[in-house]
């Protein structure tokens, strides 16, 4: 019994030491300065504006009909680096970092379907963007659907890339690494520890679980993500999002109210089963969908040509 007690005490001391050390690791991070351009887009300018009291990074390139790109959880504007150069030759191409991610400020109240939808709506209103096509990946594809259900006539079309909401706990279904990350961050105390550490190795394992081909993720993109992960807002947004993940699963119940013409591109190796994809699409009154073979959840990474084909067909 005495030996067992010693083991328990020693284990507790070890766990406590690691827990305390995590605060030190987090405190010693070098917080990156906000960039003035996008290294992956020649001649670009990173712009900043205050929306809803939050400093928000955004991009505006090209001329023509309005198109707004919405990234997903734990990513940023650079998620669309494979399609922005071509799109800006045909559209006025807008993109923004959602609150807490990229280089935008964080607000816990906004990391929900309605919160992000309201924030994007204010961004559109601020710049008086009319007749806009909204293109979004994952949660970025679900946000326009929430907006349309609430009534936003300025949205002319929605192209949703493997939107979440077709089933519960989407990240937990992505891969073994994604499931482990979701479970860990969902757990009180452990979750705070995990997001403070922000391991590059673990982050890469989770990221590789959302694509069909790991070679589709550019090395500089992962570097950008890990640089952004040094910001304290990033850890807060990750924790808040995952602990409110079920709110995104509840979006499916509002799809019958979506009024906008919608095209959904599903990844055959994405996060939803064939049955879930069909049920999700069937709830939308004015929608079509295509399932792309060889594509995972991040279609803009795995299959950028397919996205461009849809958006440039006109």
C-alpha positions as semicolon CSV with decimal commas, in nm:
position;residue;x (nm);y (nm);z (nm)
1;X;0,000;0,000;0,000
2;X;0,288;0,235;0,090
3;X;0,453;0,168;-0,248
4;X;0,128;0,237;-0,428
5;X;0,092;0,565;-0,241
6;X;0,444;0,666;-0,341
7;X;0,368;0,586;-0,706
8;X;0,051;0,793;-0,693
9;X;0,233;1,085;-0,531
10;X;0,516;1,065;-0,782
11;X;0,274;1,049;-1,072
12;X;0,082;1,344;-0,936
13;X;0,404;1,542;-0,898
14;X;0,501;1,463;-1,256
15;X;0,163;1,565;-1,393
16;X;0,171;1,881;-1,186
17;X;0,520;1,968;-1,310
18;X;0,419;1,922;-1,673
19;X;0,105;2,128;-1,613
20;X;0,305;2,413;-1,462
21;X;0,569;2,388;-1,736
22;X;0,297;2,434;-2,001
23;X;0,231;2,785;-1,868
24;X;0,600;2,862;-1,906
25;X;0,607;2,730;-2,261
26;X;0,305;2,939;-2,348
27;X;0,450;3,252;-2,185
28;X;0,778;3,224;-2,375
29;X;0,615;3,218;-2,718
30;X;0,716;3,486;-2,964
31;X;0,393;3,645;-3,077
32;X;0,415;3,719;-3,450
33;X;0,360;4,071;-3,575
34;X;0,071;4,128;-3,810
35;X;0,191;4,095;-4,171
36;X;0,144;4,367;-4,429
37;X;0,115;4,131;-4,725
38;X;0,049;3,770;-4,822
39;X;0,378;3,601;-4,907
40;X;0,202;3,351;-5,134
41;X;0,035;3,623;-5,344
42;X;0,272;3,851;-5,534
43;X;0,200;4,222;-5,501
44;X;-0,072;4,170;-5,240
45;X;-0,156;4,384;-4,938
46;X;-0,291;4,254;-4,608
47;X;-0,555;4,500;-4,497
48;X;-0,706;4,548;-4,151
49;X;-1,043;4,684;-4,046
50;X;-1,243;4,694;-3,722
51;X;-1,561;4,487;-3,744
52;X;-1,782;4,455;-3,439
53;X;-1,496;4,608;-3,238
54;X;-1,245;4,343;-3,350
55;X;-0,943;4,417;-3,566
56;X;-0,987;4,191;-3,867
57;X;-0,742;4,101;-4,141
58;X;-0,882;4,082;-4,491
59;X;-0,783;4,059;-4,854
60;X;-0,930;4,233;-5,156
61;X;-0,794;4,152;-5,500
62;X;-0,906;4,182;-5,861
63;X;-1,219;4,329;-6,014
64;X;-1,552;4,202;-6,134
65;X;-1,846;4,037;-5,953
66;X;-1,806;4,009;-5,577
67;X;-1,685;3,681;-5,427
68;X;-1,609;3,626;-5,059
69;X;-1,398;3,332;-4,936
70;X;-1,450;3,194;-4,587
71;X;-1,189;2,963;-4,436
72;X;-1,243;2,701;-4,167
73;X;-1,142;2,609;-3,811
74;X;-0,776;2,672;-3,717
75;X;-0,689;2,812;-4,061
76;X;-0,675;3,156;-4,227
77;X;-0,705;3,344;-4,556
78;X;-0,405;3,154;-4,696
79;X;-0,619;2,841;-4,700
80;X;-0,730;2,959;-5,045
81;X;-0,382;3,027;-5,183
82;X;-0,433;2,776;-5,465
83;X;-0,737;2,951;-5,609
84;X;-0,711;3,322;-5,522
85;X;-0,470;3,417;-5,805
86;X;-0,700;3,274;-6,073
87;X;-1,021;3,399;-5,912
88;X;-0,892;3,755;-5,886
89;X;-0,867;3,764;-6,266
90;X;-1,245;3,729;-6,286
91;X;-1,385;3,853;-5,955
92;X;-1,345;4,118;-5,692
93;X;-1,204;3,861;-5,457
94;X;-1,261;3,917;-5,086
95;X;-1,144;3,702;-4,794
96;X;-1,118;3,757;-4,419
97;X;-0,973;3,587;-4,114
98;X;-1,260;3,473;-3,893
99;X;-1,245;3,591;-3,529
100;X;-0,974;3,418;-3,329
101;X;-0,800;3,268;-3,631
102;X;-0,545;3,409;-3,871
103;X;-0,463;3,762;-3,756
104;X;-0,810;3,863;-3,642
105;X;-0,901;3,941;-3,282
106;X;-1,091;3,688;-3,071
107;X;-1,433;3,701;-2,910
108;X;-1,575;3,390;-2,741
109;X;-1,930;3,503;-2,823
110;X;-1,862;3,481;-3,196
111;X;-1,720;3,127;-3,226
112;X;-2,063;2,978;-3,304
113;X;-2,267;2,940;-3,626
114;X;-2,476;3,248;-3,548
115;X;-2,176;3,441;-3,419
116;X;-1,968;3,388;-3,729
117;X;-2,270;3,445;-3,955
118;X;-2,340;3,778;-3,786
119;X;-1,976;3,879;-3,807
120;X;-1,951;3,802;-4,180
121;X;-2,277;3,991;-4,235
122;X;-2,128;4,299;-4,065
123;X;-1,815;4,268;-4,279
124;X;-2,031;4,264;-4,593
125;X;-2,236;4,560;-4,470
126;X;-1,925;4,759;-4,377
127;X;-1,793;4,743;-4,731
128;X;-2,140;4,756;-4,890
129;X;-2,071;4,436;-5,084
130;X;-2,370;4,348;-5,303
131;X;-2,463;4,044;-5,513
132;X;-2,189;3,841;-5,353
133;X;-2,104;3,475;-5,407
134;X;-1,999;3,316;-5,079
135;X;-1,750;3,031;-5,104
136;X;-1,654;2,851;-4,786
137;X;-1,467;2,543;-4,669
138;X;-1,601;2,328;-4,382
139;X;-1,740;2,571;-4,120
140;X;-1,679;2,844;-4,378
141;X;-1,924;2,660;-4,603
142;X;-2,183;2,630;-4,327
143;X;-2,176;2,998;-4,228
144;X;-2,333;3,119;-4,557
145;X;-2,617;2,867;-4,512
146;X;-2,687;3,008;-4,164
147;X;-2,681;3,359;-4,311
148;X;-2,919;3,271;-4,592
149;X;-3,161;3,101;-4,352
150;X;-3,172;3,428;-4,156
151;X;-3,244;3,625;-4,475
152;X;-2,959;3,796;-4,659
153;X;-3,065;3,909;-5,009
154;X;-2,714;4,041;-5,082
155;X;-2,597;3,678;-5,119
156;X;-2,647;3,575;-5,480
157;X;-2,498;3,226;-5,462
158;X;-2,339;2,986;-5,216
159;X;-2,068;2,733;-5,296
160;X;-2,007;2,519;-4,989
161;X;-1,702;2,293;-4,981
162;X;-1,763;1,988;-4,760
163;X;-1,967;2,192;-4,508
164;X;-1,996;2,061;-4,153
165;X;-2,333;1,994;-3,997
166;X;-2,408;1,668;-4,178
167;X;-2,319;1,464;-3,871
168;X;-2,209;1,501;-3,508
169;X;-1,854;1,574;-3,388
170;X;-1,700;1,629;-3,734
171;X;-1,338;1,666;-3,620
172;X;-1,367;1,348;-3,416
173;X;-1,453;1,164;-3,739
174;X;-1,164;1,304;-3,942
175;X;-0,882;1,070;-3,839
176;X;-0,738;0,899;-3,532
177;X;-0,532;1,211;-3,462
178;X;-0,836;1,434;-3,508
179;X;-1,048;1,216;-3,279
180;X;-0,779;1,216;-3,011
181;X;-0,735;1,594;-3,038
182;X;-1,112;1,648;-3,016
183;X;-1,143;1,424;-2,712
184;X;-0,846;1,585;-2,536
185;X;-0,952;1,946;-2,596
186;X;-1,311;1,865;-2,497
187;X;-1,188;1,746;-2,156
188;X;-1,170;2,011;-1,882
189;X;-0,817;2,093;-1,764
190;X;-0,660;1,859;-2,023
191;X;-0,798;2,075;-2,303
192;X;-0,638;2,390;-2,164
193;X;-0,308;2,205;-2,139
194;X;-0,325;2,078;-2,499
195;X;-0,397;2,418;-2,653
196;X;-0,122;2,582;-2,447
197;X;0,135;2,333;-2,577
198;X;0,022;2,363;-2,941
199;X;0,251;2,085;-3,061
200;X;0,364;2,118;-3,424
201;X;0,383;1,740;-3,458
202;X;0,030;1,689;-3,331
203;X;-0,098;1,977;-3,545
204;X;0,050;1,823;-3,858
205;X;-0,108;1,485;-3,777
206;X;-0,451;1,649;-3,740
207;X;-0,402;1,852;-4,059
208;X;-0,304;1,544;-4,258
209;X;-0,631;1,384;-4,149
210;X;-0,840;1,638;-4,340
211;X;-0,694;1,579;-4,686
212;X;-0,691;1,277;-4,915
213;X;-0,335;1,351;-5,027
214;X;-0,091;1,490;-4,771
215;X;0,123;1,628;-5,056
216;X;-0,160;1,869;-5,132
217;X;-0,067;2,075;-4,825
218;X;0,211;2,320;-4,918
219;X;0,500;2,333;-4,672
220;X;0,475;2,712;-4,648
221;X;0,106;2,682;-4,559
222;X;0,182;2,462;-4,260
223;X;0,458;2,705;-4,159
224;X;0,211;2,994;-4,177
225;X;-0,040;2,803;-3,963
226;X;0,217;2,726;-3,696
227;X;0,330;3,089;-3,692
228;X;-0,029;3,202;-3,640
229;X;-0,070;2,936;-3,369
230;X;0,175;3,133;-3,154
231;X;-0,092;3,399;-3,105
232;X;-0,288;3,366;-2,777
233;X;-0,613;3,427;-2,966
234;X;-0,558;3,105;-3,159
235;X;-0,559;2,881;-2,849
236;X;-0,871;3,052;-2,714
237;X;-1,055;3,010;-3,043
238;X;-0,960;2,641;-3,071
239;X;-1,079;2,566;-2,720
240;X;-1,403;2,759;-2,761
241;X;-1,486;2,609;-3,098
242;X;-1,433;2,246;-3,001
243;X;-1,629;2,281;-2,679
244;X;-1,919;2,425;-2,879
245;X;-1,888;2,183;-3,172
246;X;-2,236;2,038;-3,126
247;X;-2,387;2,376;-3,217
248;X;-2,257;2,322;-3,570
249;X;-2,425;1,980;-3,589
250;X;-2,754;2,153;-3,509
251;X;-2,738;2,367;-3,823
252;X;-2,898;2,088;-4,029
253;X;-3,235;2,164;-3,875
254;X;-3,240;2,511;-4,031
255;X;-3,147;2,418;-4,386
256;X;-3,506;2,421;-4,511
257;X;-3,502;2,799;-4,456
258;X;-3,204;2,859;-4,686
259;X;-3,324;3,075;-4,973
260;X;-3,009;3,111;-5,183
261;X;-2,904;2,901;-5,481
262;X;-2,649;2,660;-5,340
263;X;-2,393;2,420;-5,479
264;X;-2,225;2,177;-5,242
265;X;-1,900;2,008;-5,335
266;X;-1,843;1,706;-5,112
267;X;-1,514;1,524;-5,073
268;X;-1,558;1,151;-5,123
269;X;-1,299;1,111;-4,846
270;X;-1,439;1,397;-4,640
271;X;-1,608;1,393;-4,301
272;X;-1,962;1,295;-4,405
273;X;-2,087;0,955;-4,517
274;X;-2,277;0,918;-4,845
275;X;-2,603;0,894;-4,651
276;X;-2,525;1,206;-4,448
277;X;-2,429;1,399;-4,761
278;X;-2,755;1,306;-4,933
279;X;-2,970;1,393;-4,630
280;X;-2,796;1,728;-4,579
281;X;-2,838;1,830;-4,943
282;X;-3,201;1,714;-4,955
283;X;-3,294;1,961;-4,679
284;X;-3,190;2,256;-4,894
285;X;-3,475;2,388;-5,113
286;X;-3,256;2,517;-5,396
287;X;-2,938;2,311;-5,398
288;X;-2,733;2,079;-5,612
289;X;-2,432;1,876;-5,506
290;X;-2,140;1,682;-5,647
291;X;-1,912;1,436;-5,473
292;X;-1,550;1,464;-5,581
293;X;-1,343;1,147;-5,588
294;X;-0,989;1,181;-5,460
295;X;-1,084;1,475;-5,237
296;X;-1,083;1,488;-4,860
297;X;-1,243;1,745;-4,632
298;X;-1,017;2,031;-4,745
299;X;-1,130;2,047;-5,106
300;X;-0,956;2,379;-5,172
301;X;-0,629;2,200;-5,092
302;X;-0,695;1,856;-5,243
303;X;-0,891;1,960;-5,552
304;X;-0,850;2,332;-5,630
305;X;-0,908;2,265;-6,001
306;X;-1,260;2,141;-5,926
307;X;-1,339;2,456;-5,727
308;X;-1,205;2,680;-6,002
309;X;-1,402;2,490;-6,267
310;X;-1,725;2,565;-6,083
311;X;-1,650;2,930;-6,013
312;X;-1,509;3,013;-6,356
313;X;-1,767;2,828;-6,563
314;X;-1,959;3,149;-6,618
